[in-house]
Amino acid sequence: MVEPIERFYFDSPINEISDADEVLLLKIERTRHMLKQAVQSGKKFTDYDVVQLSQKLDEYLLEIQKKRLIRREIRKIIGEEYKDEIF
């Protein structure tokens, strides 16, 4: 039985995510789920495939955080009144 993939902190309204980020969010969720399954199946945190999954998850999380930071900085520059026209 496949455990449902749960969304974590990205679902918060504070953390606005554009439609274009949906694929990235799915990659994050899938990789997180695979990592969790690997550890629950008895693999060690130092096993090669667990390290690879962890590093891939780090890359995805960093990418989404960079996007959020860029959006926040753009909003500061252009002002909140124009944010809906861009995002």
Biopython code that builds the backbone (N, CA, C, O; Angstrom):
import numpy as np
from Bio.PDB.StructureBuilder import StructureBuilder

atoms = [
    (1, "MET", "N", (0.840, -1.182, 0.000)),
    (1, "MET", "CA", (0.000, 0.000, 0.000)),
    (1, "MET", "C", (0.882, 1.241, 0.000)),
    (1, "MET", "O", (1.805, 1.355, 0.806)),
    (2, "VAL", "N", (0.597, 2.154, -0.894)),
    (2, "VAL", "CA", (1.377, 3.387, -0.986)),
    (2, "VAL", "C", (0.781, 4.423, -0.063)),
    (2, "VAL", "O", (-0.413, 4.719, -0.111)),
    (3, "GLU", "N", (1.623, 4.956, 0.760)),
    (3, "GLU", "CA", (1.231, 5.982, 1.711)),
    (3, "GLU", "C", (0.974, 7.300, 0.970)),
    (3, "GLU", "O", (1.771, 7.667, 0.107)),
    (4, "PRO", "N", (-0.108, 8.022, 1.275)),
    (4, "PRO", "CA", (-0.351, 9.283, 0.572)),
    (4, "PRO", "C", (0.780, 10.274, 0.841)),
    (4, "PRO", "O", (1.323, 10.348, 1.943)),
    (5, "ILE", "N", (1.109, 11.019, -0.187)),
    (5, "ILE", "CA", (2.168, 12.024, -0.048)),
    (5, "ILE", "C", (1.561, 13.244, 0.615)),
    (5, "ILE", "O", (0.571, 13.801, 0.141)),
    (6, "GLU", "N", (2.162, 13.645, 1.705)),
    (6, "GLU", "CA", (1.641, 14.802, 2.419)),
    (6, "GLU", "C", (2.442, 16.050, 2.052)),
    (6, "GLU", "O", (3.663, 16.004, 1.896)),
    (7, "ARG", "N", (1.743, 17.131, 1.923)),
    (7, "ARG", "CA", (2.400, 18.399, 1.685)),
    (7, "ARG", "C", (2.818, 18.946, 3.029)),
    (7, "ARG", "O", (2.142, 18.721, 4.033)),
    (8, "PHE", "N", (3.914, 19.653, 3.055)),
    (8, "PHE", "CA", (4.338, 20.225, 4.317)),
    (8, "PHE", "C", (4.226, 21.727, 4.262)),
    (8, "PHE", "O", (3.208, 22.217, 3.774)),
    (9, "TYR", "N", (5.185, 22.492, 4.721)),
    (9, "TYR", "CA", (4.995, 23.913, 4.961)),
    (9, "TYR", "C", (4.715, 24.753, 3.726)),
    (9, "TYR", "O", (4.398, 25.933, 3.879)),
    (10, "PHE", "N", (4.809, 24.229, 2.528)),
    (10, "PHE", "CA", (4.546, 25.040, 1.346)),
    (10, "PHE", "C", (3.062, 25.358, 1.179)),
    (10, "PHE", "O", (2.710, 26.249, 0.407)),
    (11, "ASP", "N", (2.199, 24.657, 1.880)),
    (11, "ASP", "CA", (0.771, 24.906, 1.743)),
    (11, "ASP", "C", (0.298, 26.135, 2.517)),
    (11, "ASP", "O", (-0.850, 26.552, 2.370)),
    (12, "SER", "N", (1.147, 26.700, 3.315)),
    (12, "SER", "CA", (0.761, 27.873, 4.085)),
    (12, "SER", "C", (0.506, 29.058, 3.163)),
    (12, "SER", "O", (1.275, 29.274, 2.226)),
    (13, "PRO", "N", (-0.557, 29.834, 3.401)),
    (13, "PRO", "CA", (-0.818, 31.008, 2.559)),
    (13, "PRO", "C", (0.335, 32.026, 2.589)),
    (13, "PRO", "O", (0.502, 32.807, 1.652)),
    (14, "ILE", "N", (1.105, 32.009, 3.646)),
    (14, "ILE", "CA", (2.240, 32.924, 3.753)),
    (14, "ILE", "C", (3.291, 32.590, 2.704)),
    (14, "ILE", "O", (3.987, 33.476, 2.207)),
    (15, "ASN", "N", (3.402, 31.325, 2.375)),
    (15, "ASN", "CA", (4.403, 30.837, 1.435)),
    (15, "ASN", "C", (3.796, 30.709, 0.044)),
    (15, "ASN", "O", (3.564, 29.596, -0.428)),
    (16, "GLU", "N", (3.539, 31.827, -0.615)),
    (16, "GLU", "CA", (2.891, 31.813, -1.914)),
    (16, "GLU", "C", (3.749, 31.068, -2.934)),
    (16, "GLU", "O", (4.942, 31.335, -3.081)),
    (17, "ILE", "N", (3.125, 30.144, -3.622)),
    (17, "ILE", "CA", (3.807, 29.345, -4.623)),
    (17, "ILE", "C", (3.038, 29.507, -5.935)),
    (17, "ILE", "O", (1.824, 29.309, -5.974)),
    (18, "SER", "N", (3.739, 29.862, -6.992)),
    (18, "SER", "CA", (3.079, 30.039, -8.278)),
    (18, "SER", "C", (2.743, 28.688, -8.891)),
    (18, "SER", "O", (3.245, 27.652, -8.456)),
    (19, "ASP", "N", (1.900, 28.713, -9.891)),
    (19, "ASP", "CA", (1.536, 27.486, -10.600)),
    (19, "ASP", "C", (2.757, 26.839, -11.246)),
    (19, "ASP", "O", (2.835, 25.616, -11.357)),
    (20, "ALA", "N", (3.696, 27.656, -11.665)),
    (20, "ALA", "CA", (4.904, 27.139, -12.317)),
    (20, "ALA", "C", (5.752, 26.312, -11.361)),
    (20, "ALA", "O", (6.554, 25.489, -11.803)),
    (21, "ASP", "N", (5.589, 26.516, -10.077)),
    (21, "ASP", "CA", (6.371, 25.774, -9.081)),
    (21, "ASP", "C", (5.757, 24.419, -8.726)),
    (21, "ASP", "O", (6.352, 23.654, -7.965)),
    (22, "GLU", "N", (4.595, 24.118, -9.259)),
    (22, "GLU", "CA", (3.915, 22.878, -8.893)),
    (22, "GLU", "C", (4.753, 21.639, -9.209)),
    (22, "GLU", "O", (4.786, 20.701, -8.412)),
    (23, "VAL", "N", (5.424, 21.623, -10.347)),
    (23, "VAL", "CA", (6.270, 20.480, -10.703)),
    (23, "VAL", "C", (7.396, 20.316, -9.691)),
    (23, "VAL", "O", (7.711, 19.203, -9.271)),
    (24, "LEU", "N", (7.992, 21.424, -9.309)),
    (24, "LEU", "CA", (9.063, 21.379, -8.320)),
    (24, "LEU", "C", (8.538, 20.875, -6.975)),
    (24, "LEU", "O", (9.207, 20.093, -6.299)),
    (25, "LEU", "N", (7.373, 21.312, -6.598)),
    (25, "LEU", "CA", (6.781, 20.839, -5.343)),
    (25, "LEU", "C", (6.511, 19.334, -5.387)),
    (25, "LEU", "O", (6.702, 18.636, -4.391)),
    (26, "LEU", "N", (6.075, 18.847, -6.524)),
    (26, "LEU", "CA", (5.851, 17.405, -6.652)),
    (26, "LEU", "C", (7.169, 16.640, -6.540)),
    (26, "LEU", "O", (7.219, 15.572, -5.930)),
    (27, "LYS", "N", (8.231, 17.183, -7.126)),
    (27, "LYS", "CA", (9.550, 16.554, -7.000)),
    (27, "LYS", "C", (9.992, 16.520, -5.544)),
    (27, "LYS", "O", (10.542, 15.523, -5.077)),
    (28, "ILE", "N", (9.749, 17.619, -4.826)),
    (28, "ILE", "CA", (10.105, 17.690, -3.411)),
    (28, "ILE", "C", (9.341, 16.634, -2.627)),
    (28, "ILE", "O", (9.925, 15.897, -1.833)),
    (29, "GLU", "N", (8.047, 16.564, -2.850)),
    (29, "GLU", "CA", (7.223, 15.609, -2.121)),
    (29, "GLU", "C", (7.623, 14.168, -2.441)),
    (29, "GLU", "O", (7.726, 13.336, -1.539)),
    (30, "ARG", "N", (7.846, 13.877, -3.712)),
    (30, "ARG", "CA", (8.211, 12.524, -4.125)),
    (30, "ARG", "C", (9.562, 12.115, -3.534)),
    (30, "ARG", "O", (9.718, 11.005, -3.027)),
    (31, "THR", "N", (10.534, 13.025, -3.607)),
    (31, "THR", "CA", (11.865, 12.719, -3.091)),
    (31, "THR", "C", (11.828, 12.560, -1.575)),
    (31, "THR", "O", (12.473, 11.667, -1.025)),
    (32, "ARG", "N", (11.089, 13.411, -0.913)),
    (32, "ARG", "CA", (10.934, 13.314, 0.537)),
    (32, "ARG", "C", (10.311, 11.976, 0.930)),
    (32, "ARG", "O", (10.736, 11.338, 1.893)),
    (33, "HIS", "N", (9.302, 11.564, 0.174)),
    (33, "HIS", "CA", (8.636, 10.281, 0.427)),
    (33, "HIS", "C", (9.607, 9.118, 0.204)),
    (33, "HIS", "O", (9.656, 8.189, 1.010)),
    (34, "MET", "N", (10.371, 9.166, -0.876)),
    (34, "MET", "CA", (11.342, 8.107, -1.169)),
    (34, "MET", "C", (12.416, 8.031, -0.091)),
    (34, "MET", "O", (12.845, 6.942, 0.289)),
    (35, "LEU", "N", (12.846, 9.178, 0.395)),
    (35, "LEU", "CA", (13.854, 9.234, 1.454)),
    (35, "LEU", "C", (13.303, 8.610, 2.739)),
    (35, "LEU", "O", (13.971, 7.818, 3.404)),
    (36, "LYS", "N", (12.084, 8.984, 3.060)),
    (36, "LYS", "CA", (11.436, 8.432, 4.255)),
    (36, "LYS", "C", (11.293, 6.917, 4.149)),
    (36, "LYS", "O", (11.563, 6.201, 5.114)),
    (37, "GLN", "N", (10.873, 6.427, 2.991)),
    (37, "GLN", "CA", (10.722, 4.988, 2.786)),
    (37, "GLN", "C", (12.060, 4.263, 2.896)),
    (37, "GLN", "O", (12.144, 3.182, 3.480)),
    (38, "ALA", "N", (13.103, 4.864, 2.333)),
    (38, "ALA", "CA", (14.433, 4.230, 2.374)),
    (38, "ALA", "C", (14.896, 4.049, 3.815)),
    (38, "ALA", "O", (15.405, 2.988, 4.178)),
    (39, "VAL", "N", (14.723, 5.071, 4.626)),
    (39, "VAL", "CA", (15.162, 4.994, 6.022)),
    (39, "VAL", "C", (14.274, 4.025, 6.806)),
    (39, "VAL", "O", (14.770, 3.256, 7.630)),
    (40, "GLN", "N", (12.978, 4.061, 6.553)),
    (40, "GLN", "CA", (12.072, 3.153, 7.256)),
    (40, "GLN", "C", (12.311, 1.693, 6.875)),
    (40, "GLN", "O", (12.000, 0.789, 7.651)),
    (41, "SER", "N", (12.859, 1.463, 5.691)),
    (41, "SER", "CA", (13.133, 0.089, 5.267)),
    (41, "SER", "C", (14.447, -0.437, 5.837)),
    (41, "SER", "O", (14.832, -1.576, 5.573)),
    (42, "GLY", "N", (15.129, 0.391, 6.614)),
    (42, "GLY", "CA", (16.333, -0.070, 7.295)),
    (42, "GLY", "C", (17.646, 0.455, 6.735)),
    (42, "GLY", "O", (18.716, 0.129, 7.248)),
    (43, "LYS", "N", (17.568, 1.269, 5.684)),
    (43, "LYS", "CA", (18.805, 1.816, 5.149)),
    (43, "LYS", "C", (19.370, 2.836, 6.130)),
    (43, "LYS", "O", (18.631, 3.499, 6.858)),
    (44, "LYS", "N", (20.669, 2.945, 6.133)),
    (44, "LYS", "CA", (21.346, 3.905, 7.012)),
    (44, "LYS", "C", (21.422, 5.267, 6.329)),
    (44, "LYS", "O", (21.387, 5.367, 5.102)),
    (45, "PHE", "N", (21.525, 6.305, 7.141)),
    (45, "PHE", "CA", (21.641, 7.652, 6.602)),
    (45, "PHE", "C", (22.899, 7.836, 5.761)),
    (45, "PHE", "O", (22.981, 8.757, 4.948)),
    (46, "THR", "N", (23.869, 6.964, 5.958)),
    (46, "THR", "CA", (25.127, 7.066, 5.222)),
    (46, "THR", "C", (25.161, 6.196, 3.963)),
    (46, "THR", "O", (26.135, 6.241, 3.212)),
    (47, "ASP", "N", (24.109, 5.404, 3.723)),
    (47, "ASP", "CA", (24.047, 4.605, 2.502)),
    (47, "ASP", "C", (24.034, 5.521, 1.288)),
    (47, "ASP", "O", (23.450, 6.604, 1.313)),
    (48, "TYR", "N", (24.688, 5.065, 0.226)),
    (48, "TYR", "CA", (24.854, 5.894, -0.970)),
    (48, "TYR", "C", (23.524, 6.435, -1.501)),
    (48, "TYR", "O", (23.402, 7.633, -1.758)),
    (49, "ASP", "N", (22.531, 5.562, -1.667)),
    (49, "ASP", "CA", (21.271, 6.021, -2.244)),
    (49, "ASP", "C", (20.508, 6.964, -1.318)),
    (49, "ASP", "O", (19.801, 7.855, -1.791)),
    (50, "VAL", "N", (20.641, 6.780, -0.012)),
    (50, "VAL", "CA", (20.003, 7.698, 0.937)),
    (50, "VAL", "C", (20.677, 9.072, 0.864)),
    (50, "VAL", "O", (20.001, 10.101, 0.885)),
    (51, "VAL", "N", (21.983, 9.084, 0.781)),
    (51, "VAL", "CA", (22.721, 10.351, 0.652)),
    (51, "VAL", "C", (22.325, 11.047, -0.650)),
    (51, "VAL", "O", (22.123, 12.261, -0.671)),
    (52, "GLN", "N", (22.214, 10.274, -1.740)),
    (52, "GLN", "CA", (21.827, 10.859, -3.025)),
    (52, "GLN", "C", (20.433, 11.484, -2.959)),
    (52, "GLN", "O", (20.225, 12.595, -3.447)),
    (53, "LEU", "N", (19.487, 10.774, -2.359)),
    (53, "LEU", "CA", (18.134, 11.318, -2.208)),
    (53, "LEU", "C", (18.138, 12.576, -1.347)),
    (53, "LEU", "O", (17.465, 13.557, -1.663)),
    (54, "SER", "N", (18.891, 12.541, -0.273)),
    (54, "SER", "CA", (18.971, 13.691, 0.620)),
    (54, "SER", "C", (19.557, 14.905, -0.096)),
    (54, "SER", "O", (19.070, 16.023, 0.073)),
    (55, "GLN", "N", (20.588, 14.690, -0.885)),
    (55, "GLN", "CA", (21.202, 15.792, -1.627)),
    (55, "GLN", "C", (20.261, 16.335, -2.693)),
    (55, "GLN", "O", (20.205, 17.545, -2.912)),
    (56, "LYS", "N", (19.524, 15.454, -3.355)),
    (56, "LYS", "CA", (18.556, 15.889, -4.362)),
    (56, "LYS", "C", (17.453, 16.707, -3.702)),
    (56, "LYS", "O", (17.038, 17.737, -4.234)),
    (57, "LEU", "N", (16.980, 16.256, -2.554)),
    (57, "LEU", "CA", (15.958, 17.001, -1.819)),
    (57, "LEU", "C", (16.491, 18.374, -1.416)),
    (57, "LEU", "O", (15.776, 19.370, -1.523)),
    (58, "ASP", "N", (17.718, 18.433, -0.961)),
    (58, "ASP", "CA", (18.341, 19.721, -0.618)),
    (58, "ASP", "C", (18.358, 20.663, -1.815)),
    (58, "ASP", "O", (18.070, 21.853, -1.679)),
    (59, "GLU", "N", (18.697, 20.130, -2.988)),
    (59, "GLU", "CA", (18.729, 20.960, -4.204)),
    (59, "GLU", "C", (17.346, 21.528, -4.511)),
    (59, "GLU", "O", (17.209, 22.716, -4.803)),
    (60, "TYR", "N", (16.323, 20.676, -4.443)),
    (60, "TYR", "CA", (14.956, 21.129, -4.728)),
    (60, "TYR", "C", (14.499, 22.181, -3.720)),
    (60, "TYR", "O", (13.899, 23.189, -4.094)),
    (61, "LEU", "N", (14.783, 21.943, -2.445)),
    (61, "LEU", "CA", (14.381, 22.899, -1.410)),
    (61, "LEU", "C", (15.099, 24.237, -1.579)),
    (61, "LEU", "O", (14.496, 25.298, -1.415)),
    (62, "LEU", "N", (16.375, 24.180, -1.903)),
    (62, "LEU", "CA", (17.123, 25.406, -2.127)),
    (62, "LEU", "C", (16.555, 26.171, -3.317)),
    (62, "LEU", "O", (16.452, 27.397, -3.278)),
    (63, "GLU", "N", (16.191, 25.458, -4.362)),
    (63, "GLU", "CA", (15.629, 26.104, -5.549)),
    (63, "GLU", "C", (14.328, 26.835, -5.224)),
    (63, "GLU", "O", (14.132, 27.976, -5.641)),
    (64, "ILE", "N", (13.439, 26.175, -4.479)),
    (64, "ILE", "CA", (12.162, 26.808, -4.148)),
    (64, "ILE", "C", (12.377, 27.989, -3.197)),
    (64, "ILE", "O", (11.670, 28.992, -3.293)),
    (65, "GLN", "N", (13.337, 27.882, -2.287)),
    (65, "GLN", "CA", (13.628, 28.987, -1.373)),
    (65, "GLN", "C", (14.198, 30.182, -2.127)),
    (65, "GLN", "O", (13.870, 31.327, -1.814)),
    (66, "LYS", "N", (15.046, 29.926, -3.116)),
    (66, "LYS", "CA", (15.588, 31.018, -3.926)),
    (66, "LYS", "C", (14.473, 31.734, -4.674)),
    (66, "LYS", "O", (14.454, 32.963, -4.739)),
    (67, "LYS", "N", (13.547, 30.968, -5.239)),
    (67, "LYS", "CA", (12.423, 31.564, -5.962)),
    (67, "LYS", "C", (11.590, 32.447, -5.044)),
    (67, "LYS", "O", (11.186, 33.546, -5.423)),
    (68, "ARG", "N", (11.337, 31.956, -3.831)),
    (68, "ARG", "CA", (10.553, 32.748, -2.879)),
    (68, "ARG", "C", (11.288, 34.027, -2.490)),
    (68, "ARG", "O", (10.675, 35.086, -2.359)),
    (69, "LEU", "N", (12.597, 33.923, -2.306)),
    (69, "LEU", "CA", (13.392, 35.095, -1.951)),
    (69, "LEU", "C", (13.371, 36.119, -3.079)),
    (69, "LEU", "O", (13.234, 37.317, -2.831)),
    (70, "ILE", "N", (13.506, 35.652, -4.306)),
    (70, "ILE", "CA", (13.471, 36.563, -5.453)),
    (70, "ILE", "C", (12.121, 37.262, -5.526)),
    (70, "ILE", "O", (12.062, 38.472, -5.742)),
    (71, "ARG", "N", (11.036, 36.514, -5.349)),
    (71, "ARG", "CA", (9.697, 37.127, -5.376)),
    (71, "ARG", "C", (9.556, 38.188, -4.296)),
    (71, "ARG", "O", (9.010, 39.265, -4.538)),
    (72, "ARG", "N", (10.050, 37.880, -3.111)),
    (72, "ARG", "CA", (9.950, 38.830, -2.002)),
    (72, "ARG", "C", (10.727, 40.107, -2.306)),
    (72, "ARG", "O", (10.250, 41.208, -2.032)),
    (73, "GLU", "N", (11.909, 39.961, -2.867)),
    (73, "GLU", "CA", (12.728, 41.129, -3.190)),
    (73, "GLU", "C", (12.102, 41.952, -4.309)),
    (73, "GLU", "O", (12.165, 43.182, -4.286)),
    (74, "ILE", "N", (11.503, 41.287, -5.282)),
    (74, "ILE", "CA", (10.825, 42.015, -6.361)),
    (74, "ILE", "C", (9.662, 42.819, -5.795)),
    (74, "ILE", "O", (9.443, 43.968, -6.179)),
    (75, "ARG", "N", (8.921, 42.206, -4.880)),
    (75, "ARG", "CA", (7.793, 42.922, -4.263)),
    (75, "ARG", "C", (8.266, 44.169, -3.518)),
    (75, "ARG", "O", (7.598, 45.203, -3.537)),
    (76, "LYS", "N", (9.407, 44.063, -2.871)),
    (76, "LYS", "CA", (9.955, 45.225, -2.164)),
    (76, "LYS", "C", (10.293, 46.343, -3.142)),
    (76, "LYS", "O", (10.074, 47.521, -2.861)),
    (77, "ILE", "N", (10.830, 45.953, -4.293)),
    (77, "ILE", "CA", (11.258, 46.936, -5.280)),
    (77, "ILE", "C", (10.067, 47.585, -5.964)),
    (77, "ILE", "O", (10.015, 48.810, -6.072)),
    (78, "ILE", "N", (9.111, 46.793, -6.428)),
    (78, "ILE", "CA", (8.003, 47.356, -7.200)),
    (78, "ILE", "C", (6.823, 47.785, -6.346)),
    (78, "ILE", "O", (5.958, 48.528, -6.809)),
    (79, "GLY", "N", (6.784, 47.334, -5.134)),
    (79, "GLY", "CA", (5.678, 47.682, -4.248)),
    (79, "GLY", "C", (4.575, 46.650, -4.307)),
    (79, "GLY", "O", (4.364, 46.007, -5.336)),
    (80, "GLU", "N", (3.888, 46.498, -3.225)),
    (80, "GLU", "CA", (2.840, 45.492, -3.096)),
    (80, "GLU", "C", (1.676, 45.718, -4.068)),
    (80, "GLU", "O", (1.017, 44.751, -4.449)),
    (81, "GLU", "N", (1.403, 46.952, -4.478)),
    (81, "GLU", "CA", (0.220, 47.208, -5.316)),
    (81, "GLU", "C", (0.314, 46.563, -6.701)),
    (81, "GLU", "O", (-0.710, 46.393, -7.363)),
    (82, "TYR", "N", (1.517, 46.202, -7.152)),
    (82, "TYR", "CA", (1.675, 45.599, -8.465)),
    (82, "TYR", "C", (1.953, 44.101, -8.422)),
    (82, "TYR", "O", (2.092, 43.476, -9.474)),
    (83, "LYS", "N", (2.034, 43.525, -7.261)),
    (83, "LYS", "CA", (2.445, 42.108, -7.141)),
    (83, "LYS", "C", (1.512, 41.149, -7.883)),
    (83, "LYS", "O", (1.979, 40.171, -8.467)),
    (84, "ASP", "N", (0.198, 41.412, -7.871)),
    (84, "ASP", "CA", (-0.737, 40.494, -8.519)),
    (84, "ASP", "C", (-0.602, 40.497, -10.041)),
    (84, "ASP", "O", (-0.979, 39.525, -10.696)),
    (85, "GLU", "N", (-0.079, 41.561, -10.597)),
    (85, "GLU", "CA", (0.100, 41.639, -12.045)),
    (85, "GLU", "C", (1.294, 40.796, -12.491)),
    (85, "GLU", "O", (1.352, 40.374, -13.646)),
    (86, "ILE", "N", (2.233, 40.549, -11.603)),
    (86, "ILE", "CA", (3.459, 39.825, -11.952)),
    (86, "ILE", "C", (3.380, 38.375, -11.548)),
    (86, "ILE", "O", (3.848, 37.510, -12.289)),
    (87, "PHE", "N", (2.804, 38.077, -10.397)),
    (87, "PHE", "CA", (2.812, 36.708, -9.872)),
    (87, "PHE", "C", (1.464, 36.102, -10.007)),
    (87, "PHE", "O", (1.263, 34.951, -9.622)),
]
sb = StructureBuilder()
sb.init_structure("model")
sb.init_model(0)
sb.init_chain("A")
sb.init_seg("    ")
for serial, (resi, resn, name, xyz) in enumerate(atoms, 1):
    if name == "N":
        sb.init_residue(resn, " ", resi, " ")
    sb.init_atom(name, np.array(xyz, "f"), 0.0, 1.0, " ", f" {name:<3s}", serial, name[0])
structure = sb.get_structure()
